[in-house]
């Protein structure tokens, strides 16, 4: 049962991990312009091959690849710690690029298998994060629950939306963006207020069997 408010303008990120540049060129011609990658090293040759596309990082970012990520991506959806945010801020200043749009990944389910800021970390850390001049905090991001039905993810999406509302009531400078919803549950995410969905398999088909990264 839908409990939130459907977004009027939902952005689509086509998660392109394991998809070769030749297929991505076809997607670009078909009108898809925003692509999401999980790994910095896989994204680099694709970014060079498709200069007309817009690239966003949706997978976990290791700190030792942060500089390259700042150079490659227009948006990072997976800032999952205050330490990583500080590092990105420093790199932006060193490179001299405009503020980097980011989403804060939050583990709203308190699931030990998921990455993301915990609720106790987010609340006291938000003032510091908003003060980082090199970052533009567009909003919050989360990954839905693994379950048999798309509906299983709804409580996660409701929690993120409600958390965003509470945080923005105290800190209006936090952007209203909600990056949530993937191939199996994006429709539920949109019903609960997603402003960005990260869809890969539903666009490009099944991944190779060895690929197992839950970001699309």
C-alpha positions as semicolon CSV with decimal commas, in nm:
position;residue;x (nm);y (nm);z (nm)
1;X;0,000;0,000;0,000
2;X;0,137;0,336;-0,100
3;X;0,202;0,566;0,194
4;X;0,411;0,850;0,052
5;X;0,386;1,107;-0,222
6;X;0,482;1,025;-0,579
7;X;0,753;1,253;-0,718
8;X;0,648;1,464;-1,013
9;X;0,993;1,458;-1,170
10;X;1,195;1,138;-1,133
11;X;1,541;1,110;-1,282
12;X;1,656;0,783;-1,436
13;X;2,013;0,661;-1,405
14;X;2,088;0,371;-1,637
15;X;2,331;0,158;-1,436
16;X;2,580;0,041;-1,694
17;X;2,814;-0,188;-1,504
18;X;2,944;-0,469;-1,730
19;X;2,772;-0,310;-2,032
20;X;3,023;-0,241;-2,313
21;X;3,057;0,107;-2,465
22;X;2,908;-0,009;-2,797
23;X;2,573;-0,081;-2,630
24;X;2,590;0,237;-2,430
25;X;2,627;0,438;-2,750
26;X;2,299;0,287;-2,869
27;X;2,135;0,382;-2,540
28;X;2,268;0,736;-2,577
29;X;2,123;0,761;-2,927
30;X;1,791;0,632;-2,788
31;X;1,781;0,922;-2,545
32;X;1,940;0,790;-2,224
33;X;2,200;1,043;-2,109
34;X;2,267;0,957;-1,744
35;X;2,472;0,646;-1,675
36;X;2,569;0,502;-1,339
37;X;2,878;0,299;-1,270
38;X;2,972;0,093;-0,965
39;X;3,348;0,095;-1,004
40;X;3,584;0,376;-1,086
41;X;3,818;0,155;-1,286
42;X;3,539;0,023;-1,510
43;X;3,396;0,370;-1,565
44;X;3,715;0,538;-1,687
45;X;3,727;0,392;-2,041
46;X;3,352;0,434;-2,084
47;X;3,366;0,801;-1,988
48;X;3,636;0,851;-2,250
49;X;3,437;0,659;-2,512
50;X;3,107;0,846;-2,461
51;X;3,190;1,215;-2,418
52;X;2,826;1,318;-2,463
53;X;2,700;1,120;-2,167
54;X;2,664;1,218;-1,801
55;X;2,830;0,986;-1,550
56;X;2,736;0,922;-1,187
57;X;2,893;0,688;-0,933
58;X;2,636;0,463;-0,763
59;X;2,862;0,197;-0,611
60;X;3,079;0,196;-0,301
61;X;3,373;0,434;-0,328
62;X;3,705;0,327;-0,179
63;X;3,901;0,618;-0,035
64;X;4,206;0,539;-0,247
65;X;3,998;0,594;-0,562
66;X;3,833;0,914;-0,443
67;X;4,052;1,148;-0,650
68;X;3,983;0,963;-0,973
69;X;3,613;0,957;-0,890
70;X;3,608;1,335;-0,846
71;X;3,775;1,368;-1,185
72;X;3,538;1,131;-1,366
73;X;3,191;1,169;-1,221
74;X;2,943;1,453;-1,218
75;X;2,755;1,315;-0,916
76;X;2,842;1,062;-0,644
77;X;2,548;0,879;-0,483
78;X;2,741;0,671;-0,232
79;X;2,903;0,901;0,025
80;X;2,871;0,656;0,312
81;X;3,088;0,813;0,582
82;X;3,187;1,152;0,716
83;X;3,552;1,064;0,657
84;X;3,485;1,003;0,286
85;X;3,296;1,333;0,261
86;X;3,593;1,517;0,411
87;X;3,829;1,351;0,166
88;X;3,613;1,440;-0,134
89;X;3,591;1,799;-0,011
90;X;3,970;1,825;0,010
91;X;4,015;1,679;-0,338
92;X;3,761;1,917;-0,490
93;X;3,957;2,209;-0,344
94;X;4,289;2,069;-0,470
95;X;4,157;2,009;-0,821
96;X;3,973;2,338;-0,834
97;X;3,647;2,201;-0,975
98;X;3,305;2,340;-0,881
99;X;3,129;2,185;-0,579
100;X;3,064;1,815;-0,630
101;X;2,698;1,708;-0,606
102;X;2,665;1,411;-0,372
103;X;2,404;1,204;-0,193
104;X;2,460;1,075;0,159
105;X;2,411;0,700;0,172
106;X;2,218;0,610;0,486
107;X;2,167;0,265;0,633
108;X;1,813;0,338;0,752
109;X;1,745;-0,032;0,817
110;X;2,051;-0,062;1,043
111;X;2,141;-0,369;0,841
112;X;2,500;-0,480;0,915
113;X;2,537;-0,609;0,558
114;X;2,472;-0,263;0,410
115;X;2,702;0,033;0,376
116;X;2,598;0,381;0,478
117;X;2,587;0,631;0,757
118;X;2,399;0,514;1,063
119;X;2,120;0,727;1,202
120;X;2,325;0,819;1,512
121;X;2,608;0,935;1,282
122;X;2,395;1,138;1,043
123;X;2,215;1,368;1,285
124;X;2,517;1,514;1,468
125;X;2,733;1,506;1,155
126;X;2,498;1,694;0,926
127;X;2,614;2,040;1,030
128;X;2,973;1,953;0,947
129;X;2,878;1,791;0,617
130;X;2,678;2,095;0,507
131;X;2,972;2,318;0,592
132;X;3,200;2,140;0,343
133;X;3,232;2,398;0,068
134;X;3,344;2,146;-0,191
135;X;3,027;1,938;-0,173
136;X;2,668;2,006;-0,274
137;X;2,446;1,781;-0,064
138;X;2,161;1,699;-0,298
139;X;1,991;1,460;-0,059
140;X;1,993;1,107;0,076
141;X;2,043;0,765;-0,081
142;X;1,966;0,411;0,031
143;X;1,940;0,055;-0,098
144;X;1,611;-0,131;-0,056
145;X;1,576;-0,458;0,127
146;X;1,641;-0,785;-0,048
147;X;1,316;-0,976;-0,057
148;X;1,083;-1,184;-0,264
149;X;0,862;-0,888;-0,359
150;X;0,918;-0,525;-0,451
151;X;0,682;-0,439;-0,168
152;X;0,941;-0,564;0,082
153;X;1,148;-0,253;0,012
154;X;0,870;-0,007;0,094
155;X;0,953;0,029;0,468
156;X;1,311;0,122;0,376
157;X;1,197;0,389;0,133
158;X;0,944;0,527;0,379
159;X;1,217;0,554;0,643
160;X;1,448;0,743;0,409
161;X;1,176;0,988;0,304
162;X;1,075;1,053;0,663
163;X;1,441;1,092;0,765
164;X;1,490;1,345;0,486
165;X;1,188;1,542;0,604
166;X;1,315;1,550;0,962
167;X;1,666;1,651;0,860
168;X;1,546;1,923;0,626
169;X;1,317;2,065;0,893
170;X;1,634;2,132;1,096
171;X;1,873;2,192;0,806
172;X;1,693;2,330;0,498
173;X;2,024;2,345;0,311
174;X;2,015;1,968;0,274
175;X;1,878;1,899;-0,071
176;X;1,542;1,723;-0,111
177;X;1,677;1,448;-0,335
178;X;1,597;1,083;-0,262
179;X;1,813;0,841;-0,459
180;X;1,638;0,508;-0,405
181;X;1,493;0,227;-0,608
182;X;1,659;-0,024;-0,842
183;X;1,542;-0,268;-1,108
184;X;1,334;-0,484;-0,873
185;X;1,170;-0,209;-0,668
186;X;1,192;0,126;-0,846
187;X;0,815;0,155;-0,889
188;X;0,764;0,129;-0,514
189;X;1,045;0,380;-0,460
190;X;0,875;0,630;-0,691
191;X;0,550;0,584;-0,501
192;X;0,738;0,672;-0,182
193;X;0,895;0,988;-0,320
194;X;1,213;0,887;-0,504
195;X;1,357;1,169;-0,711
196;X;1,622;0,945;-0,871
197;X;1,607;0,572;-0,949
198;X;1,909;0,358;-1,035
199;X;1,798;0,100;-1,291
200;X;2,034;-0,136;-1,471
201;X;1,905;-0,486;-1,530
202;X;1,557;-0,369;-1,634
203;X;1,719;-0,167;-1,913
204;X;2,019;-0,371;-2,023
205;X;1,912;-0,723;-1,927
206;X;2,062;-0,975;-1,690
207;X;2,422;-0,934;-1,577
208;X;2,685;-1,201;-1,632
209;X;2,658;-1,465;-1,354
210;X;2,982;-1,355;-1,186
211;X;2,855;-1,000;-1,136
212;X;2,713;-0,953;-0,788
213;X;2,701;-0,590;-0,679
214;X;2,370;-0,467;-0,532
215;X;2,369;-0,114;-0,669
216;X;2,121;-0,148;-0,953
